[in-house]
Amino acid sequence: MEKFMIIGERIHCISPEIRKALAERDPEPILRRAKAQLDAGAHYIDFNIGPAERDGEEIMTWGVKMLQSELNNVPLALDTANRKAIEAGLKVYNREHAKPIVNSADAGGRLDLIDLAAEYDAKVIALCSKDGIPKDNDERMAYCQEMLEKGLMLGIDPSDMLFDPLCLVIKGMQEKQVEVLEAIRMMTEMGLPTTGGLSNVSNGCPKHIRPILDSNFLAMAIANGFSSAIVNPCDELLMQTIKSCDIINGASLYADSYLELNEGAFEYNV
C-alpha cells in the first residue's frame, strides 16, 4: 500500500502573516512555513492565495517560482478561486518531482478547472459538491461520477483526480460524519484516490480539542480508504496518527523505510 499523501495547508491567505507577505511579495514568512511543513513530512505544499481577483496571476507566478527555486522544485497545489491565476502558476511550474495539483474543481461553477488540469497535464482535486453541501451520498456520488466522466473524456488518468467528499464540521453536523466516511469507502471501492480539508472537521471547536477530533476522524477515514488530506503537518498528534496508520497498512514496508524504536517513541524515516 502507498503511503498517505500529506498536502500542507499552512500557506493560506487567511493568515494575517501570509496575507501581508503576499501583498508585499516578501518570501521569508512563506518559505519559513513551507520549510517547516516539509521538515514535518509534507509531500505537497498548498499555496492558497484566496480570491486574488486583482493581481492573482502575478501573485501565483511569483509564489510558484519563488517556492520552487528556493525549495528544490517542491511539489505544489495551486489554490485560488481565480482560474487565470491557476493557469499562470501551471505555466511556470517545474514538475521535476511531481505534477502540480489544481485545487479545486467542483461539479458546479468550477467544473472547467478539470479542463485546465487536462490541458496542462496536472492533477486535480474534484470536490463532490455543486451548490453547497450535498444533501446525501447519492448526490455526492452523482457529482463524483459526473466529474470522473468529464476527466476521462479529456484524457485524464483517474489516478490524477483526487476526489474530495467534503469533510464536514462536527459541531452542528455530527450526524453527517458517518456519511462522509461511507463516501470515502465508495470512492475507494471505485479505485479512486481521495482527499479533503481535514481541519474543516473540528472547525469551531475548542483549540485543545481540535487535534484530537481531527486525528481520530482521520484514522477512521484512512480505515475507509482515504488516500490523502490537506492538513497541518506541524500538528504532532496528527502526524503520529498518519505514520501509525501507514505502518499498520503496510506502507512502511518499502526497501528504504524503517522504524527506529527509542524509549517507547518512534521515528519514521523514508
CORJO-V88053 format. One record per residue. N is the residue number from 0. RES is the residue in one letter. SS is DSSP state (h for helix, s for strand, l for the rest). PHI is phi as a letter, one per 40 degrees, with the letter a starting at -180 (999 if undefined). PSI is psi as a letter, one per 40 degrees, with the letter a starting at -180 (999 if undefined). Layout:
[[N,RES,SS,PHI,PSI] [N,RES,SS,PHI,PSI]]
//
This chain:
[[0,M,l,999,i] [1,E,l,c,i] [2,K,l,c,i] [3,F,l,c,h] [4,M,s,c,h] [5,I,s,b,h] [6,I,s,b,h] [7,G,s,c,h] [8,E,s,b,e] [9,R,s,c,e] [10,I,s,b,g] [11,H,s,b,h] [12,C,l,c,e] [13,I,l,c,d] [14,S,l,c,h] [15,P,h,d,d] [16,E,h,c,d] [17,I,h,c,d] [18,R,h,d,d] [19,K,h,c,d] [20,A,h,c,d] [21,L,h,c,d] [22,A,h,c,d] [23,E,h,c,e] [24,R,l,f,f] [25,D,l,c,h] [26,P,h,c,d] [27,E,h,d,d] [28,P,h,c,d] [29,I,h,c,d] [30,L,h,c,d] [31,R,h,c,d] [32,R,h,c,d] [33,A,h,c,d] [34,K,h,c,d] [35,A,h,c,d] [36,Q,h,c,d] [37,L,h,c,d] [38,D,h,c,d] [39,A,h,c,e] [40,G,l,h,e] [41,A,l,c,i] [42,H,l,c,d] [43,Y,s,b,i] [44,I,s,b,h] [45,D,s,c,h] [46,F,s,b,g] [47,N,s,b,h] [48,I,s,b,e] [49,G,s,g,a] [50,P,l,c,d] [51,A,l,f,f] [52,E,l,c,d] [53,R,l,c,d] [54,D,l,b,f] [55,G,h,c,d] [56,E,h,c,d] [57,E,h,c,d] [58,I,h,c,d] [59,M,h,c,d] [60,T,h,c,d] [61,W,h,c,d] [62,G,h,c,d] [63,V,h,c,d] [64,K,h,c,d] [65,M,h,c,d] [66,L,h,c,d] [67,Q,h,c,d] [68,S,h,c,d] [69,E,h,c,d] [70,L,l,b,f] [71,N,l,f,f] [72,N,l,f,f] [73,V,l,d,h] [74,P,l,c,h] [75,L,s,b,i] [76,A,s,b,h] [77,L,s,c,h] [78,D,s,b,h] [79,T,s,a,i] [80,A,l,c,e] [81,N,l,c,h] [82,R,h,d,d] [83,K,h,c,d] [84,A,h,c,d] [85,I,h,c,d] [86,E,h,c,d] [87,A,h,c,d] [88,G,h,c,d] [89,L,h,c,d] [90,K,h,c,d] [91,V,h,b,e] [92,Y,l,c,h] [93,N,l,c,h] [94,R,l,c,f] [95,E,l,d,d] [96,H,l,b,d] [97,A,l,a,i] [98,K,l,c,i] [99,P,l,c,i] [100,I,s,b,h] [101,V,s,c,h] [102,N,s,b,h] [103,S,s,a,i] [104,A,s,c,i] [105,D,s,a,a] [106,A,l,c,e] [107,G,l,b,b] [108,G,l,c,e] [109,R,l,b,e] [110,L,l,c,d] [111,D,l,c,e] [112,L,h,c,e] [113,I,h,c,d] [114,D,h,c,d] [115,L,h,c,d] [116,A,h,c,d] [117,A,h,c,d] [118,E,h,c,d] [119,Y,l,b,e] [120,D,l,f,f] [121,A,l,b,i] [122,K,s,c,i] [123,V,s,a,h] [124,I,s,c,h] [125,A,s,b,h] [126,L,s,c,h] [127,C,l,c,g] [128,S,l,a,i] [129,K,l,b,c] [130,D,l,b,g] [131,G,l,g,a] [132,I,l,c,h] [133,P,l,c,i] [134,K,l,c,d] [135,D,l,a,a] [136,N,h,c,d] [137,D,h,c,d] [138,E,h,c,d] [139,R,h,d,d] [140,M,h,c,d] [141,A,h,c,d] [142,Y,h,c,d] [143,C,h,d,d] [144,Q,h,c,d] [145,E,h,c,d] [146,M,h,c,d] [147,L,h,c,d] [148,E,h,c,d] [149,K,h,c,d] [150,G,h,c,d] [151,L,h,c,d] [152,M,h,c,d] [153,L,l,c,e] [154,G,l,g,e] [155,I,l,c,h] [156,D,l,c,h] [157,P,h,d,d] [158,S,h,c,e] [159,D,h,c,e] [160,M,s,b,h] [161,L,s,b,h] [162,F,s,c,h] [163,D,s,b,h] [164,P,l,c,e] [165,L,l,g,g] [166,C,l,c,h] [167,L,l,b,i] [168,V,l,c,h] [169,I,l,c,d] [170,K,l,c,h] [171,G,l,g,e] [172,M,l,b,f] [173,Q,h,d,d] [174,E,h,c,e] [175,K,h,c,e] [176,Q,h,c,d] [177,V,h,c,d] [178,E,h,c,d] [179,V,h,c,d] [180,L,h,c,d] [181,E,h,c,d] [182,A,h,c,d] [183,I,h,d,d] [184,R,h,c,d] [185,M,h,c,d] [186,M,h,c,d] [187,T,h,c,d] [188,E,h,c,d] [189,M,l,c,e] [190,G,l,g,e] [191,L,l,b,h] [192,P,l,c,i] [193,T,s,b,i] [194,T,s,a,i] [195,G,l,i,i] [196,G,s,c,g] [197,L,h,c,d] [198,S,h,c,e] [199,N,h,d,d] [200,V,l,d,d] [201,S,l,b,e] [202,N,l,d,h] [203,G,l,g,e] [204,C,l,c,i] [205,P,l,d,i] [206,K,h,d,d] [207,H,h,c,e] [208,I,h,c,d] [209,R,h,d,d] [210,P,h,c,d] [211,I,h,c,d] [212,L,h,c,d] [213,D,h,c,d] [214,S,h,c,d] [215,N,h,c,d] [216,F,h,c,d] [217,L,h,c,d] [218,A,h,c,d] [219,M,h,c,d] [220,A,h,c,d] [221,I,h,c,d] [222,A,h,c,d] [223,N,l,c,e] [224,G,l,h,e] [225,F,l,d,h] [226,S,l,b,e] [227,S,s,a,i] [228,A,s,a,i] [229,I,s,c,h] [230,V,s,a,i] [231,N,l,c,h] [232,P,l,c,e] [233,C,l,c,e] [234,D,l,c,h] [235,E,h,c,d] [236,L,h,c,d] [237,L,h,c,d] [238,M,h,c,d] [239,Q,h,c,d] [240,T,h,c,d] [241,I,h,c,d] [242,K,h,c,d] [243,S,h,c,d] [244,C,h,c,d] [245,D,h,d,d] [246,I,h,c,d] [247,I,h,c,d] [248,N,l,c,e] [249,G,l,g,e] [250,A,l,c,e] [251,S,l,c,e] [252,L,l,c,f] [253,Y,l,c,i] [254,A,l,c,d] [255,D,l,b,f] [256,S,l,b,i] [257,Y,s,a,i] [258,L,s,b,h] [259,E,s,b,h] [260,L,s,c,h] [261,N,s,a,h] [262,E,l,f,f] [263,G,l,g,e] [264,A,s,b,i] [265,F,s,a,i] [266,E,s,b,i] [267,Y,s,b,h] [268,N,s,b,h] [269,V,l,b,999]]
//
